[in-house]
Amino acid sequence: MTRTPIAVLGTLAEFHREPIPYNLRALVKLVTDLRPDLLCLDLTPEQWQRREFDDLPPEYRGGLLPLAHQTDIVVVPIGEARPLDEPTAVGWRGSKIAVLRRGLSWLQRTSPDPTAINQGWRHHMANELYDAIAWLSGPAARHAWHAHTAHLVYRVLETARRDPGCRILVVVNVRYCHHIRPALAQDPEVQVVKYSEL
């Protein structure tokens, strides 16, 4: 049986506008060097077909989509029909979310490269901060987050079954990585690898 290698690369999309070491240039260089067969991105098939990229995060709009256009990397849109909104809240919960988001910003500013935000303590800390933000946002936001993650996993597995053996790179917000990787690893036809091993 040919197991399909899949790497999940997380980004902190909302902070790519800042002058940080792990910026769009670093992300584009990383994906250029990896040269995956398929690049799964969290955008909808409709956005992809209509080329409606204005509302996409900067790492897609200003980095990976232009790269795919210039190379032979095939983009696979795996997003839902409606993009997921950022979790929010009012009152003290909203204030706490603002503090946690400043923590995420600090993690991104101090990450020297993609590896630092995709493994190790920064990766785990970002996951904890995103979990806390989801909890503060309420049950509806948490449900939407888990449903979106399940949808992403389903679409990646669907892609892997359609093209077994292809090298697949999934680039999503780091908030989903801790949930996507173990879900993908349960499939015997998939081999979840670090992006450096793809």
TORDRENDO-348584 format. One record per residue (C-alpha): residue in three letters; x, y, z. Coordinates in nm, 4 decimals, always signed. Layout:
N
ATOM  aa       xx       yy       zz
ATOM Ala        X        Y        Z
...
END
This chain:
198
ATOM  aa       xx       yy       zz
ATOM Met  +0.0000  +0.0000  +0.0000
ATOM Thr  +0.1290  +0.3436  -0.0954
ATOM Arg  +0.0918  +0.5813  +0.1960
ATOM Thr  +0.0404  +0.9427  +0.1027
ATOM Pro  +0.2828  +1.1800  +0.2783
ATOM Ile  +0.1102  +1.4869  +0.4212
ATOM Ala  +0.2685  +1.7766  +0.6062
ATOM Val  +0.0642  +2.0404  +0.7858
ATOM Leu  +0.2256  +2.3831  +0.8014
ATOM Gly  +0.0764  +2.6391  +1.0361
ATOM Thr  +0.0883  +3.0151  +1.0006
ATOM Leu  -0.0286  +3.3011  +1.2171
ATOM Ala  -0.2037  +3.4693  +0.9282
ATOM Glu  -0.3231  +3.7775  +1.1078
ATOM Phe  +0.0332  +3.8824  +1.1933
ATOM His  +0.1978  +3.8484  +0.8517
ATOM Arg  +0.1619  +4.2232  +0.7958
ATOM Glu  +0.4199  +4.2867  +1.0679
ATOM Pro  +0.7962  +4.3097  +1.0001
ATOM Ile  +0.8832  +3.9685  +1.1431
ATOM Pro  +1.1392  +3.6989  +1.0603
ATOM Tyr  +0.8692  +3.4448  +0.9651
ATOM Asn  +0.7120  +3.6662  +0.7022
ATOM Leu  +0.5653  +3.6063  +0.3604
ATOM Arg  +0.9077  +3.5882  +0.1968
ATOM Ala  +1.0150  +3.3109  +0.4352
ATOM Leu  +0.6898  +3.1224  +0.3753
ATOM Val  +0.7170  +3.1468  -0.0028
ATOM Lys  +1.0801  +3.0328  +0.0058
ATOM Leu  +0.9875  +2.7370  +0.2248
ATOM Val  +0.7084  +2.6195  -0.0051
ATOM Thr  +0.9271  +2.6841  -0.3111
ATOM Asp  +1.1962  +2.4601  -0.1640
ATOM Leu  +0.9474  +2.1880  -0.0676
ATOM Arg  +0.7776  +2.1853  -0.4085
ATOM Pro  +0.4768  +1.9775  -0.2980
ATOM Asp  +0.2680  +1.8046  -0.5633
ATOM Leu  -0.0507  +1.9414  -0.4085
ATOM Leu  -0.0953  +2.2506  -0.1918
ATOM Cys  -0.4113  +2.2413  +0.0189
ATOM Leu  -0.5309  +2.5861  +0.1245
ATOM Asp  -0.8196  +2.6973  +0.3437
ATOM Leu  -1.0151  +2.8775  +0.0743
ATOM Thr  -1.3410  +2.7792  -0.0869
ATOM Pro  -1.3691  +2.6196  -0.4319
ATOM Glu  -1.5805  +2.9216  -0.5334
ATOM Gln  -1.3081  +3.1666  -0.4313
ATOM Trp  -1.0562  +2.9625  -0.6272
ATOM Gln  -1.2710  +2.9346  -0.9408
ATOM Arg  -1.3650  +3.3035  -0.9417
ATOM Arg  -1.0155  +3.4161  -0.8387
ATOM Glu  -1.1691  +3.6157  -0.5519
ATOM Phe  -0.8638  +3.6495  -0.3297
ATOM Asp  -0.9140  +3.9947  -0.1730
ATOM Asp  -1.0621  +3.8585  +0.1508
ATOM Leu  -0.8016  +3.5849  +0.1934
ATOM Pro  -0.5242  +3.6068  +0.4524
ATOM Pro  -0.2000  +3.7672  +0.3319
ATOM Glu  -0.0017  +3.4424  +0.3204
ATOM Tyr  -0.2453  +3.3125  +0.0579
ATOM Arg  -0.3210  +3.6341  -0.1295
ATOM Gly  +0.0300  +3.7785  -0.1336
ATOM Gly  +0.2422  +3.4652  -0.1111
ATOM Leu  +0.1227  +3.1161  -0.1931
ATOM Leu  -0.1328  +3.1832  -0.4669
ATOM Pro  +0.1095  +3.3931  -0.6745
ATOM Leu  +0.3724  +3.1222  -0.6187
ATOM Ala  +0.1376  +2.8481  -0.7416
ATOM His  +0.0526  +3.0614  -1.0455
ATOM Gln  +0.4234  +3.0869  -1.1329
ATOM Thr  +0.5073  +2.7194  -1.0760
ATOM Asp  +0.3607  +2.3740  -1.1332
ATOM Ile  +0.2296  +2.3459  -0.7749
ATOM Val  -0.1378  +2.2479  -0.7873
ATOM Val  -0.3669  +2.4295  -0.5423
ATOM Val  -0.6503  +2.2318  -0.3840
ATOM Pro  -0.9126  +2.4508  -0.2116
ATOM Ile  -1.0290  +2.2730  +0.1042
ATOM Gly  -1.2287  +2.5497  +0.2766
ATOM Glu  -1.5977  +2.5511  +0.3519
ATOM Ala  -1.8623  +2.7380  +0.1568
ATOM Arg  -1.8383  +3.0226  +0.4070
ATOM Pro  -1.5042  +3.1275  +0.5603
ATOM Leu  -1.4826  +3.1048  +0.9381
ATOM Asp  -1.4975  +3.4373  +1.1223
ATOM Glu  -1.2395  +3.5276  +1.3850
ATOM Pro  -1.3720  +3.4426  +1.7338
ATOM Thr  -1.4917  +3.7501  +1.9229
ATOM Ala  -1.6742  +3.8377  +2.2426
ATOM Val  -1.7985  +4.1435  +2.4315
ATOM Gly  -1.7242  +4.2741  +2.7789
ATOM Trp  -1.4538  +4.1120  +2.9889
ATOM Arg  -1.4300  +3.8151  +2.7553
ATOM Gly  -1.3494  +4.0455  +2.4660
ATOM Ser  -1.0816  +4.2157  +2.6762
ATOM Lys  -0.9253  +3.8789  +2.7590
ATOM Ile  -0.9277  +3.7808  +2.3921
ATOM Ala  -0.7434  +4.1040  +2.3078
ATOM Val  -0.4745  +4.0163  +2.5645
ATOM Leu  -0.4401  +3.6622  +2.4272
ATOM Arg  -0.4108  +3.7963  +2.0740
ATOM Arg  -0.1249  +4.0189  +2.1884
ATOM Gly  +0.0386  +3.6991  +2.3155
ATOM Leu  -0.0040  +3.5419  +1.9714
ATOM Ser  +0.1467  +3.8513  +1.8134
ATOM Trp  +0.4467  +3.8230  +2.0449
ATOM Leu  +0.4934  +3.4570  +1.9514
ATOM Gln  +0.4940  +3.5489  +1.5845
ATOM Arg  +0.7325  +3.8428  +1.6269
ATOM Thr  +0.9828  +3.6265  +1.8151
ATOM Ser  +0.9655  +3.3253  +1.5811
ATOM Pro  +1.2885  +3.3200  +1.3800
ATOM Asp  +1.1541  +3.0847  +1.1133
ATOM Pro  +0.8610  +2.8576  +1.0207
ATOM Thr  +0.9985  +2.5721  +1.2330
ATOM Ala  +0.9698  +2.7792  +1.5506
ATOM Ile  +0.5965  +2.8320  +1.5051
ATOM Asn  +0.5302  +2.4751  +1.3842
ATOM Gln  +0.6926  +2.2731  +1.6607
ATOM Gly  +0.8291  +2.3204  +2.0062
ATOM Trp  +0.7063  +2.5480  +2.2816
ATOM Arg  +0.5871  +2.8333  +2.0562
ATOM His  +0.3641  +2.5941  +1.8634
ATOM His  +0.2141  +2.4504  +2.1806
ATOM Met  +0.1722  +2.7946  +2.3347
ATOM Ala  -0.0086  +2.9240  +2.0238
ATOM Asn  -0.2423  +2.6247  +2.0426
ATOM Glu  -0.3193  +2.6977  +2.4093
ATOM Leu  -0.3865  +3.0644  +2.3344
ATOM Tyr  -0.6185  +2.9790  +2.0461
ATOM Asp  -0.8012  +2.7241  +2.2639
ATOM Ala  -0.8504  +2.9902  +2.5312
ATOM Ile  -0.9789  +3.2376  +2.2712
ATOM Ala  -1.2265  +2.9783  +2.1443
ATOM Trp  -1.3460  +2.9094  +2.4998
ATOM Leu  -1.3912  +3.2813  +2.5712
ATOM Ser  -1.5834  +3.3234  +2.2458
ATOM Gly  -1.8552  +3.0844  +2.3596
ATOM Pro  -1.9977  +2.7450  +2.2582
ATOM Ala  -2.1187  +2.8570  +1.9146
ATOM Ala  -1.7684  +2.9724  +1.8177
ATOM Arg  -1.6138  +2.6514  +1.9537
ATOM His  -1.8631  +2.4394  +1.7618
ATOM Ala  -1.7911  +2.6317  +1.4397
ATOM Trp  -1.4167  +2.5903  +1.4961
ATOM His  -1.4436  +2.2123  +1.5482
ATOM Ala  -1.6784  +2.1757  +1.2512
ATOM His  -1.4380  +2.3707  +1.0317
ATOM Thr  -1.1455  +2.1554  +1.1440
ATOM Ala  -1.3421  +1.8385  +1.0678
ATOM His  -1.4239  +1.9750  +0.7228
ATOM Leu  -1.0571  +2.0510  +0.6519
ATOM Val  -0.9555  +1.6994  +0.7582
ATOM Tyr  -1.2260  +1.5435  +0.5418
ATOM Arg  -1.1187  +1.7434  +0.2356
ATOM Val  -0.7490  +1.6630  +0.2842
ATOM Leu  -0.8246  +1.2911  +0.3154
ATOM Glu  -1.0481  +1.3109  +0.0098
ATOM Thr  -0.7590  +1.4698  -0.1799
ATOM Ala  -0.5157  +1.2009  -0.0602
ATOM Arg  -0.7496  +0.9213  -0.1708
ATOM Arg  -0.7956  +1.0815  -0.5105
ATOM Asp  -0.4186  +1.1171  -0.5638
ATOM Pro  -0.2472  +0.8465  -0.3546
ATOM Gly  +0.1274  +0.8841  -0.3173
ATOM Cys  +0.1308  +1.2560  -0.3974
ATOM Arg  +0.3283  +1.4820  -0.1651
ATOM Ile  +0.0659  +1.7033  -0.0013
ATOM Leu  +0.1347  +2.0222  +0.1923
ATOM Val  -0.1517  +2.1689  +0.3925
ATOM Val  -0.1063  +2.5350  +0.4893
ATOM Val  -0.3609  +2.6571  +0.7426
ATOM Asn  -0.3786  +2.8787  +1.0463
ATOM Val  -0.1755  +2.7275  +1.3280
ATOM Arg  -0.4927  +2.7033  +1.5414
ATOM Tyr  -0.5967  +2.3967  +1.3393
ATOM Cys  -0.2646  +2.2080  +1.3291
ATOM His  -0.2923  +2.0296  +1.6642
ATOM His  -0.6293  +1.8918  +1.5583
ATOM Ile  -0.5650  +1.8192  +1.1909
ATOM Arg  -0.2428  +1.6209  +1.2320
ATOM Pro  -0.3745  +1.3527  +1.4721
ATOM Ala  -0.6994  +1.3210  +1.2763
ATOM Leu  -0.5084  +1.2616  +0.9529
ATOM Ala  -0.2719  +1.0161  +1.1245
ATOM Gln  -0.5657  +0.7849  +1.2055
ATOM Asp  -0.6003  +0.7022  +0.8369
ATOM Pro  -0.3785  +0.4006  +0.7516
ATOM Glu  -0.3271  +0.5274  +0.3958
ATOM Val  -0.1742  +0.8552  +0.5183
ATOM Gln  +0.1686  +0.9274  +0.6614
ATOM Val  +0.1784  +1.2569  +0.8511
ATOM Val  +0.5297  +1.3990  +0.8323
ATOM Lys  +0.7058  +1.7151  +0.9396
ATOM Tyr  +0.7191  +1.9668  +0.6600
ATOM Ser  +1.0984  +1.9347  +0.6582
ATOM Glu  +1.0556  +1.5631  +0.5726
ATOM Leu  +0.8123  +1.6150  +0.2857
END
